[in-house]
Structures are given as structure tokens and as C-alpha cells.
Amino acid sequence: MCEQNLGSSQQCDQGDNCIRCHTRVETFYHPEKYKAKYCSFFPDRLDLCEYGDICAFAHSELELSIIQLDKMTVDQDFYMFYYKTVWCPYSDREHQRDICVYAHNWQDF
């Protein structure tokens, strides 16, 4: 987040040329977060997403920008090098955290 915008009503001196985010919405479009989680309407209610193609969240597996751990072969190397090393892309709704291979909090990670 841009330090000039936090807690104040004045705009950033650099305006649109600033490399930092000025709103919470802008943070969703940061390269580290963009399409790193599934849309809250995924998979069967995507027609309800009002953002469509400009949604910052993935609408399909192909759009997901993270390593898809749940598609990998689970063997000793998987548990040694990949297990819980990526933040979970699924919403908490209808999701079994106890068997999920993704991290859900800093302790998992």
C-alpha cells in the first residue's frame, strides 16, 4: 500500500504512476495475488460474477496463477518440497481443510 494514501484524504503525489496500491481492490491485481485464488462463484456459479473477464480471481484451473499442488503426484518428494508451501486457492465454503495440501495460515505454511 502507498504510504501517502493510508489514513489521509490527500492523493498520492505520483497518481497513476505510483507503483504502490492505493485501494484494497488494487491489491487483488498485484502480480503476487492476481488469480492466486478461485473466484467466490467458482465452479458452478460463475455466471453470477459481475466482473467476468476482468475479475482478479480465477474462473478456471487454467487461469490459476499458482502451482496446483492438488494436481501433483503425492509421494515422498511432494511432502518434502511442496506440501503446504502455497496458499490455498479455494474458498472456505465446501472445503475440507483437514485433508488439503495447501497452507491456510502461517502455521501451516
C-alpha positions in Angstrom: 0.0 0.0 0.0 1.1 3.5 -0.7 2.1 5.3 2.5 0.8 8.7 1.2 -2.8 7.3 0.9 -3.0 5.4 4.2 -5.2 7.2 6.7 -5.4 10.5 4.8 -7.7 12.2 2.4 -5.0 13.6 0.2 -4.0 11.8 -3.0 -0.6 10.4 -3.8 1.8 12.8 -5.5 2.6 10.3 -8.2 -1.0 9.5 -9.0 -1.4 6.7 -11.6 2.4 6.5 -12.0 2.8 5.3 -8.4 4.0 1.6 -8.2 2.1 1.0 -5.0 -1.6 0.2 -4.4 -4.0 3.0 -3.3 -7.0 0.8 -2.5 -7.7 -2.7 -1.2 -9.2 -3.6 -4.7 -5.9 -2.7 -6.3 -4.1 -5.2 -4.1 -6.1 -8.0 -5.7 -4.5 -7.1 -9.0 -0.9 -7.3 -7.6 1.1 -9.9 -9.5 1.6 -12.0 -6.3 -2.2 -12.1 -5.7 -3.8 -11.9 -9.2 -5.6 -15.1 -10.0 -4.0 -16.8 -7.0 -7.4 -17.8 -5.6 -10.6 -19.0 -7.2 -13.5 -16.6 -7.6 -16.1 -17.0 -4.9 -18.5 -18.1 -7.6 -16.2 -20.9 -8.8 -17.0 -23.5 -10.1 -20.7 -23.7 -10.8 -22.0 -20.1 -10.3 -19.5 -18.1 -12.5 -22.4 -16.5 -14.4 -23.1 -14.6 -11.2 -19.7 -12.9 -11.1 -20.2 -9.3 -12.1 -16.5 -8.8 -13.1 -16.3 -11.5 -15.7 -13.1 -11.3 -17.7 -11.6 -8.6 -15.5 -12.2 -10.5 -12.2 -9.0 -10.6 -10.2 -9.8 -14.2 -9.2 -9.5 -17.4 -11.3 -12.6 -18.7 -13.0 -10.9 -21.9 -14.2 -7.9 -24.1 -13.4 -6.1 -22.6 -16.4 -6.4 -19.1 -15.0 -4.9 -20.0 -11.7 -1.5 -18.4 -11.3 -0.1 -20.6 -8.5 1.3 -24.1 -8.6 -1.6 -26.6 -8.4 -0.5 -28.8 -5.6 -3.7 -30.9 -5.6 -2.8 -32.0 -9.2 0.6 -33.3 -8.3 1.7 -36.8 -7.6 1.8 -37.3 -3.9 5.0 -39.1 -3.0 7.9 -38.6 -0.5 9.3 -35.7 -2.6 5.9 -34.0 -2.6 5.8 -33.9 1.2 9.4 -32.8 1.4 9.3 -30.0 -1.1 5.7 -28.9 -1.9 3.2 -29.8 0.9 1.7 -26.6 2.4 4.2 -24.3 0.5 1.4 -22.5 -1.4 -1.6 -20.6 -0.1 -4.9 -22.3 -0.6 -6.8 -21.1 -3.7 -10.2 -22.4 -2.5 -12.8 -20.6 -0.5 -13.7 -21.9 2.9 -17.1 -22.8 1.7 -17.3 -26.6 0.9 -13.6 -27.1 1.5 -12.0 -29.7 3.7 -9.0 -28.0 5.3 -8.0 -31.1 7.2 -7.1 -33.0 4.0 -6.0 -30.0 1.9 -2.4 -29.9 0.7 -2.3 -26.1 0.7 -1.5 -23.8 3.5 -4.4 -22.0 5.2 -2.5 -20.0 7.9 1.1 -19.1 8.8 1.5 -22.1 11.0 0.6 -24.4 8.0 2.9 -22.5 5.7 
